[in-house]
Amino acid sequence: MSPGLVKMYISFIGMGSMILSLIAIYFSRYKFTGFLKIATAVLAYMLMILAGIIMILVVFSGPTNE
């Protein structure tokens, strides 16, 4: 597998974690109460931070030589 293809799959993981965090934040704010609300919010923000780190790494790693 080429390095460009690996970067593409890694960026898909970052975008997927952004989508999951968006859904988790929605459920945390509008559907859940109590401990489940806090746990979902923590999970959502951890996923968003992970997605941001992945996107920064993919963007700043530059183009591949292929």
SULRA-V310482 format. One record per backbone hydrogen bond with DSSP energy under -0.5 kcal/mol. CO is the residue of the C=O (numbers start at 1). NH is the residue of the N-H. E is the energy in kcal/mol with one decimal. If there is no record, write none. Layout:
CO,NH,E / CO,NH,E
This chain:
2,6,-2.0 / 3,7,-2.3 / 4,8,-1.7 / 5,9,-2.2 / 6,10,-2.4 / 7,11,-2.2 / 8,12,-1.9 / 9,13,-1.8 / 10,14,-1.8 / 11,15,-2.4 / 12,16,-2.5 / 13,17,-2.2 / 14,18,-1.6 / 15,19,-2.0 / 16,20,-2.5 / 17,21,-2.1 / 18,22,-2.1 / 19,23,-2.1 / 20,24,-2.5 / 21,25,-2.5 / 22,26,-2.0 / 23,27,-2.4 / 24,28,-2.4 / 25,29,-2.3 / 26,30,-2.5 / 27,31,-1.7 / 27,32,-2.3 / 33,36,-0.8 / 34,38,-1.5 / 35,39,-2.8 / 36,40,-2.2 / 37,41,-1.9 / 38,42,-2.4 / 39,43,-2.2 / 40,44,-2.5 / 41,45,-2.5 / 42,46,-2.1 / 43,47,-2.3 / 44,48,-2.1 / 45,49,-2.1 / 46,50,-2.4 / 47,51,-2.5 / 48,52,-2.2 / 49,53,-2.3 / 50,54,-2.4 / 51,55,-2.5 / 52,56,-2.4 / 53,57,-2.4 / 54,58,-2.5 / 55,59,-2.6 / 56,60,-2.6 / 57,61,-0.9 / 59,62,-0.9 / 64,66,-1.1
